[in-house]
């Protein structure tokens, strides 16, 4: 079986997510992903390595790359050997804290693109975190006009608790524009962070 994925022009991290989903949908065979830049090629190659799958890379005349990832008997046997190993799943008890509507320092435009990509990736990464806390500029991600509303709604439908700081919403005068999740307070924010198995601050 050969599955072809056309990921040309797709922003990071969609080529990786598209490839991973295709691999998960087949028992064995080859997933061939076409990308048009070095970064996507390297990211998909790293995915293949992390999943212990063999792969090769072809370069086309159009300067595109085709990454052929092979999911076969050798890998399947390895999965079967490890199937009885109990591995703790700690990410499900994680609280993610978002204090800005952009990720990192530097370009504001780039920071917003990265944050949008981060939230989208959360919808494609299992298991989901238990709670997402938003404060300061971060609350702007859950109100009317945010490009991440659909992704937050997907997370909420899957049981992720999404809490936006009420003081922050009031400060920015956007409390009436909240579109997803619930309003919370600093006491709850502190308690959620203290009681979480892991807390990731963005």
N, C-alpha and C positions, 0 to 999 in steps of 0.2 A: 504494500500500500504506500502510495506517495501523496502527501498533502502539500499543496503549494499555497504559500502565504505571500500576498503582495503587500509589503509594508513600506513601499516607496512613498516618501513625503509625509509619513506619519511622525508626529513629534514623540520625543522620549517621554515616557517609557513604553509607548504602545507597541512598537515592534517586538519587544521582549515579552510583553503580556500576550500578544497575539500568538507568538510562537509557543509559549508555555501552555496556553489553553489547547492548542492543536496537539501538542505532545500528550497532554492528559486525556485527550479524546480517543487515542489509538492504543491498542495493546502492543503492536509492534509495527515497524515500517519506517518511512523516512518523511521528515517534515523539511521542506525546502522553502526558506524565507528569503525574499528578495528585498534588499534595502539599497538606499542610494547615498550612504555616507559611512565614513570610517567608524564613527562613534557607535552607530547602530550595529555595525558588523562586530565590533569588539564586545559590545554588551551581550549580543546573542551568543557569541562564542563562549563568553564567561558563563552564560546560562547553561550551555551544553556541558561545560566542565563541571559546574556545580551539581548537575544531575547525573554525572558519570556516564554521559552518552558520547559515543564517537561522532565526530563531525569533520567536514572539510569545507573549504571556502573557495568559490570560483569567482573570478572577476570577468564581467562581460565587456563587450566592445563599447557599451554605453557608459562604462565606468560604474556600473552597478555591481553589487555583491550578492551572490547566492550562497547562503549558509545551509548546507545539507546536514541535518542532524538525524542520526540513526538510532532508533529505539528498537532493540532486538533481544534475542534470547539471553545473551550474556548479562545484560542489564536486568532483565526480568528475573533471572535466577538470583541475582544479587539482592533484588527487592524481596524475593521470597525468603532468602536466608535471614534478612533483617526484619521480617514481618512480625516476629514474636518479641522483638526487643521493645521494651517499654521506654519511650522517650518522653520526658516531661514537656508539656505544651504550655509554656509560660506566657506566650503573647496574648492569649485570651484574657489574662488578668491584668493587662496593661492599660494604663490611662495615658492618653496623649494630650498634652497641653499645648495649645496654639495661642501665642500672644501677639500675633501680627497677621495681617492679610497678605504678607509676602514672606518669602523664605530667604534668610541670609542678609548680608550687608551688600552695599554696592548699588547696582542698577535697580531702581524700583520696578521698572517694566519686567526685567528678567526675574526679579524676586516674586512677582505675582504669577508669572508663567510657571515658575518652579512650584509654588504653593498649589496652584491648580493641578499640576501634574502629581504632586504628592497625595492630595486628597483623592484624585481619581485612582491612583495606584492602591490606596487603602481598600477601595471597593473590589479590587481584583486580587487581594492578598488574603489568604485564609490561614488561620482563623482570624476573625476581626478583633480589634481591641474592645474592651468592655465599655470604655467611656472616652469621649472626646470633650475636653474642657476648652472653652474659648474666652479670652479676656482681652482688654485693651482693643487695639485695631483688629484683633482676631475675630471679634463679634461681627465685623462687617462681612464675613464669609457666609453667615447664616441668614442674612437679611435680603430683602428684595433688591434685585439687581446683581447679586453675586452670581458668578459663572459656575460656582460649585454647589448650587442648591440641589441639582439633580443627583449629584454624587452623595451628598449628605443624606438625601432622602432614601437612597439605596441602602446606605449604612444603617439608617434608622429602622428601615423595614426589616433588616436582618437582626435587629435587637441591640444595636449599638446605642448607648445613651449619649445624647448630644446636648450639652449644657452651655449656655451663653451667659456671661456675667451681666446681671441686671444693672448694676451701677454703670458699667461701660456702655450698655445700650442707651441708658438715660443720658449719659454724658454726651454721646454723639447724637442724641435726639432721634434715635432710630428704633426705639423699643416697639413702636407700632408697626414696624416693617419686618419683624422677625418672621421668617418663612418656614424654618425647620428647627426642631429641637425645643427645649424648654429654657426658661429663664432660671438662673441660679444666683447664689450669693457667695461671698467669700468664705463663710464657714463651710459650706458644702464643698467648695473648691479645695480647701485645705484638707478636709476629711477624705475626699476622694483620692487626693495625692498621697496622703499618709497611709491609707489602707490598701492601695494598689500594690500588687506584687512587683510591678515595674512601672515607672513613670518616665515618659519620653517627652522632653520639652523641645518644641520647635520654635 
